[in-house]
C-alpha cells in the first residue's frame, strides 16, 4: 500500500440555493411548512425493518408555538431498546 497511487474523486456539493423572497425554493419550503403544520402525523419507532407503535405517545410541538400540535411519536420501553440492540447486532453481522 505504501507505493500505491490512488485516484480519489473530487468532491462536489449539492447546489447552493438562495431562498430569497419570491424564489421558487422559498415558495416550495413555505408550501411544505404549511402542509406539515396542518397535518397531524403519527411517528412510529423504526426497529430493524419494522415500524413499531408502542401505544405510549408524546405530543410534538413547533418550538415557536407550544399550543399547536404537529402530531405524536411513540416512546420506547425497555423491550424496544433490547429489540433495537439485537437488530443492530444482526445488521453488524451482515456487514462483516
ABEGO torsion letter per residue (X at the ends): XAABBBBBBBBBBBBBBAGBBGBAAAAAAAAAAAAAAABBBBBBBBBEABBBBAGBBBBBBBAABAABBAEBBBBBBAAAAAAAAAAAAAAAAAAX
